[in-house]
Amino acid sequence: MATAVLAGLMLCASPAVLPTAAQAVTTDLATAYNDNTDAGFRVGLQTRLAWTGDYSGKFDGRIGAQTLRAIRDFQARFGFKADGVMDEAFLKAVIARSDIARDAVGYKLTNDQTTGARLGLPLSLVASAGDTEVGHMWRSADGKVEVETVRFAEDSYSLAGVYEVLSTPGPSKTIISQQLTETGFDIRGVDAGREFVIRFAGKDKDLRGFSVAWNDDVAGLVAPYVSVALNSFDPFAGRPRETDIGPVAKLFESGRAEGVAFGDHGTAALGNGADATSLTPPAAPGFDSSGTGFVVSKGGWLLTNAHVAKSCKTVLVGDLGAASEVVVDEDHDLALIKIDAALGRPLSIVAGKPRLGEDVLALGFPLRSILADSLNVTRGNVSSLMGLRNDANYLQISAAVQPGNSGGPLVDLAGRVVGVVTAKLNAVAVADLTGDIPQSINFAIRPDAAAKFLTDHGIDFQKADASAPLSSVPDATASVQESIYPILCLGQN
């Protein structure tokens, strides 16, 4: 891409290589340009037309219908004859206009040491917001633009699996275009009025990607940048930063840090007598973290996991603002968040425990940084009424969960809360220890344990009606979705 950008500077230096207007009239323009200009010139032309907002295709150095259309569109917009014939005045105008657009966003190719990818960044719009545990985040001061790199290098993640999660529409999420190949995928969409684009590539078990999300009022600046950034993204440009925490420490995965694969747990999640510190990954200071919470009282209280909300300088609840109070119980991995804003209705919680084999839905905001604020729903069953090592505070469930689901409600088909999603067993780590790969083993805090926590802290929660009729998955989802919110932890103490 550096060569391509520099090639754009030669657009006025070598007019002699271009076909004359007379030649162009009698010769197919695409053939003339491809035969009479060098590849660096053509890539530079496509790059600059992308900056002017006229071209959105690949920077492949082949002049075809899309590039010719971009030339004509530029000509028409800036008072040239829209015939596709390039002359010196046209080339000077392209250079001038593209320079303005490029410099307005402060575009710079950057090596991301966290993931090993190279990407172009709009450094006049965004600044580093720090590492996550799976990549790096850049964010504008007003939050209107976010750029993130992501890397997954675990056997439990596949290119097709990540694509399926990220390309699934939601209540506020619309997919505009999507394409999956053997080596990568692209997704474009709109989520809650916010446009986003995602590009991923895979090599063996190494998945690397980046995403850009932006508000509509900055689309004029960001859209040309996105076209250039997609073409300049080099996922395997360098070696990523390695952090080996060992197979035992990886036993638990929980949703943290906007796509974090590994979280930490208290002893309640490990069973009686377990040494929590020996099974907890080392914390990374300053990381943002994210999860899910749901409304449990009319007084503005939400319930989530302790590992989502603990040690945060600021806890944000969706776009409603910062929490005014946070109560954390690390022993039971539960936390209460108070928000002084209008919320959805409190969800009712069953008094006892669900039935073995019961259909359940896990709702939350997995991989939030690349899925934006789209609520995600997965279906499964209650696989066991006990957690790891027969821990009676937990349920084992088969519903798929991802980083960011932590703290979300587990509901039955009547919309009643039957658990609080809390952890995902790391299949790779278990395979390292046992030689066998477990399937669909995830955990939720039992409803009776959650109810006791609420009672102990004086929360007037709603007890579920045991006779409430079951309904369909869409109806059950619709009955609870307005009461579920993304939880974002900004800056850890």
N, C-alpha and C positions, 0 to 999 in steps of 0.2 A: 504493500500500500504506500510506503514511503516513495517508492519509485513512481507509482501512479500519481501521487500528489505532485511530485516534482515535475513529472511529465506535463502536467497542466501548465506549468510556467513556460513551457516551450511552445505554447499554442500560437504565440505571435512571432516566434523566432524563425519558424521554417515555413512560411506561406507557400514556398515554391513546391513543396511536396503535395499540396492539395490540387485536385483537378480544377481547371478553370471553369467559369460559369458555362461557357460554350460546350465544354466536354460534358459537364453535368447534365445539360439539357438532353444530350444524345446518349448518355450512358447511365445505366442504372446507378443511382447514387450510392447505394450500399456497397455494390461491387467496386465502384470507383474509390470510395474511401478505404475499404479494406485492402485494395490492391496498391494504393498509392501513398498510404501513411503507415508509420510503424506502430507496433502494438502499444508502446508506451504512450504515444500521442492519443490513441483511441481510448485507453483506460483513463488517461487524464481528462479527456473530454467528457466521458461518462461521469467521472467523479465530480467535475465542476457543474455539470448539468443537474446532478443530484443536489448539490448545494443550492442551486437556484430554484429547486423545487420542481423541476421539469422531468426528471428521470428517477425511476425507483426500481430499476432492474439490477441485474448482476453487473459488476465491473469486469466483464470478461474480454474486453478489447475487440469485440466483434460488433460492427455496426449493422444493425438490423432494423426491423420496422419500429421497435420501441425506441431506439436511439434516434432514428430519423424523426419520429413523432415529437420527441423531446426537443430536437433542434428547431422544428417548425413551431412548436408551442412557445419556445423562448423568443423566436423571431416575431411571432404575432404579438406577444406581450410587450415587446420593447421597440415596436415601430419598424421592424425590418420586413422585407418581403418574405412571406412564409412559404418558401420554396425548398427548404432543406439545403440550399447551397451556402457553404460557409465561406465568408471572405474575411479580410483583416478586421473590418469594423465589427463584424459579428464576434470574432474571437476576442477582441479587446473588451467588448461588452460582457461576454461570458466570464472572463477573468475578473473583471471589476465587480460584477454582481456576486460571483461565487466567493470572492475574497471577503466581501461584506458579510455574507451569511456565515461563513466559516469563523471569521474573527468575532462575530457577535456572540457565539457560544463558547469561544475559547477552546476550540477543538485541539486535542493533543493525543497522540498515540501513547499509551501507557502500558507498562508491564505490571500485571497484578501478581505480586509475589505469593499471595495466599493460594490462588488456584493454578498459577502458571500460565494463565491466558494473557493475551495481549488484546487490548481494545482501545478504541478512540473514546475520549471522555470530553464532555462539554464543560470545561473547568471554569468558565465564567458563570455557569449556572449552578453547578454542584460542587460540594466539597466532601472530603472523606468523612464518613460517619463511623468509621472503624470496621474492624473485622467482625464477621459472624463466625460461627464455628464451621461453616461450610463455604465461606467466601468472603466477600468484602462489599460494603455498601457505600454509595455516594448519594448525597441528598441535598437538595436546595434548602436554603434557610426557611423558606415558606412552605416546604413540603410538597410543592407542586411538581417537582421532577425527582425521580429516583432511578438510579442505575445500580444494578447489583450483579456481581459474579457469583457463580455457584459451582461447587464441585462435589460429586458423589463418587466414592471409590469403594463402595461396599457391594458384596454379592447380592444383598437384598434389594438393590436398586438396579433396574434395567432401563434401557432407553425407552422401550415400549411402555413400561410401567409408569415412568415419570411423565411421558407424553400423555398417557391415558388420564392421569390425575390433572395435569395442567390444561388439557383441552376439553374437560368436561364443563358444559355450561352450568350456570347456577341461577338462582332467583334474580340476581342483579347483573349477571355476567353473560355476555353474548360473544360467541366466537365468530369473528369475521372471516378468517381464513386459517387453514392449518394444513401442514404437509409433513408426513413422516417418511423417511427413507431408512435404508439400512445403517446409515452413518450419522443421522441427525434428524432434527425436526425444527420447524418454524411454526409459531402460533401468533396470530394477531387477534385482538379483541377489545372489548369495552367492558369495564366493570364499574358499576355505580357511576357512570358518566365519565370515567377516567380511562383513557386509551392506554393499551400496553402492547408490547411486542416481546417475544421470547425466542431465543435461538439456542439450541443445544447441539452438541456433537459428542459422539461416543467412540472410544478406541479401547477395545477389549473391555475391561471392567471399569474404565475411567470415563466418567461422564462430566463434561464441563459445559457451562452455559452462561448466558447473561440475559438480563431483562432490563427494559426501560419502561417506565410508567409515567404518564404526564397528564396534567389537567388540560381541559380544552382551551383555556385562555392563553396558554403558552404554546399551542400547537404550531403556530406559525414559525416559531424559533426551533422547536424540537423536531418537527417532521423531517426537514432536510437532514438534520443530524442523524436521525434514526436510519435513514437510507444509507448514509456513509458508514455509520457504525456497524450495521449488519454486514457490509462488505469488508470492513477492515478487521472484523473479529477473527482472531487466530487462537482457537482454544488450546492448542498444544504447542504454543510458542516457547514455553519454558517449563522448568520443574516446579511443582507446587511445594508449599511449605508442608513438611511432614510432621504429624503429631501421633506417635504410637503410644496409646494408653493401654495396650495389651488386651487379650481376649476376655479376661475376667472382668476388667473394668468396663467392658463394652456390653455386659449382659443386659443392661437396661438402656433403652432409647426412649426419650421423652421430648416433647415439643418445646424447643427453646430457640431463641435467637433467629427468628424469621427464617426458618428452614433448618434449624440445628438438628443434627442427627442424634446427639448424645446429651442427656441431661443428668441431673443428680437427684438422688432420692434419700429420704430419711430411712431409719431402720424399719419403720412400719411396712415399707414396700419389700423389705428383704426377708422378713420373717423373724421370729424370736431368736435372739442370741446372735444375729448376724452383725458383723462389723461393717457399718455403713461406709466408713472412710476407705476401706479396702476395695469397695466396689464402686466408688464414685470417681468419675473422670475429674481431672484437675480443672478448677474453674478458671475462666479467662476474664480478667478484670476489664470493665468498660464495655462488655458486649451488650448490645440490645438483646432482648429476648421477647418471645411472643407466645401466646397461647389463646385459650378460649375461656369465656365465663358466661354464666347465665343467671337471670334474675331469680331471686328466691324470696324477696319480700317487697311490700309496697313502700318501705322506707328507703329504697334506693340501694339495697345491698345485692351484690352478685357473688356467686360462689365460683371458685376456680381452684387450681392446684397451688400448693405452697411454692413449688419449684418454678412456677410461672411468675409469681409476684414478689417473692422474697428479695431482699437486698436491693430493691430498685430505688433510685433517686426520685423517679417519677413513674407512676403507673397510669397509662392512658386507656380509656375504654372507648374503642372505636373512634368515631369523630366527635364524641360527646365531651371530651376534655379529660383533665387529670382527676384521679380519685382524691377525695378529701380525707379518706381514712382507709388503712389497710391492716387487717388482722391476720396473722400467719401462725399456723400450727404445723411445724415441720415434721413432728412425730407422726402425724396422720396425713401429711401431704395435702392439706386443705388450707384455703385462705378465703377471707371475706374482703370484698372491695366495695367501698361506699362511693357513690357518684351522685352529685347534686344536680341531676338532670332528669327529664322525663324518660322513662324506660318502658319497655314492654311489660305485659302482665307477668306476675311471678309464676313460675312453673311448679306444678304440684309434685310432691315427692312421696313415693310409696312407703308405707309404714314398715314393712318387713324386708323381704328379699324377693327377687324375681324367681320364676320357675326355671328349673334346669331345661335347657333346650328352647326357651322362649325366644321369639323373634325380637331383635332389638335394632335400634338405629343409633349410630355414633355421629354426632353433629359437631362441626367445628370449623376452624380456619387453618387447614394444613398448608405448609409451605407458603405462609402468608405473603412473603415478600415478592414471590413470583405469581401467586394467585390473586394478589391484591386482597380485597375484602370480601371475597366470594365465599358464602357458606357452602360447605361440602357435606354430603350425606352418604354414609356407607351402611350397608345392611349386613347383619350377621345373627349369631345365636349366642345364648349364654352357654358356654362350653363346660363351665365348672362353677360351683358356688364357693370355691376356695381359690385363693391366689397362690403365688409361688410359695412353696414349702408349707402348704396348708394354712396360709394366713387368712383368718376369718374376716378380715376387714376388706377383702378384695374378691372380685369376680374375674373369671377368665372368660374372654369373649372372642368370637371369630371375626367380628366386624373389623375391616381394615382401618388402621389409623396411621397417621403420618405426623412428622414434626409440626407442631402448631395445634394439634387436636387436644393437647393436654388441658384439662380443666373443663372441657365441653361436656354437655349432658349426654348420657346414654338413656334413651327413652324407649318405651314399648310402643306398640301400634295404637295405643289410646293416647299417646302424647304425655304419659306420666314418666317422671324421672326415676330410673331404676339403677342409676349408677353415675359416677363421675369418671370420665376417661382419664387415665393417668400414665400409662406406660405401655411400651411395645417391647416385647422380647427380641433381642438381637439374634436372628437366626444364625448368622455367621459365627458369632461368638460361641453359641451353644454347639454348633457343629465342630468348632475348634476343640471344645472340651469333651464332647461325647461321640463325635464321628457321625452324628445323625442330624439332618436339617429339619427343625420343627416348622410346622406350617400354621399360619393364622393364629398365633398365640399372642394375645394382647390382654391388658388388664384394666379394670375400672374399680373404683372404690364403691363398696356396697352402699345401697341407699340408707340402711339402718345406721351405718357408721357416719354418713353425711348428715343424717337427721340428728344424731346425738351431738355432733359438732355444732350444728346450728342452735340446738337447744341450750347447750353449755354456754353459748355466747349471746343468749337472749334474743335470738332472731325469730320473729313470729312468721314462720313459713307455713305454706299451705300443704295439708296432707291430702294425698290423692284419694279419689273415690274408687274403691276397689271394684265397683260394679260398672265403671265406665266402659262403654262398648269399644271394641277394637275397630280400626278403620284401615284404609289403604296406606301405603308408604307415602304417596304425595299428600294425602290429607293429614296424616300424623305430622309430617314435616311442616306443612302450612300452619298447623295449630301451635307450633312452638318457635318457628324461625324468628319472629319479631322479638323474642326474649333472649336471643343468643348474640354475644358480642365478641369481637376480637379484643384481646388484652395485650397491650404492648408495654414492655418494661424498658425504660430509657435510662441507661447508665446505672451500673451496679456499684454499690458501696463496697 
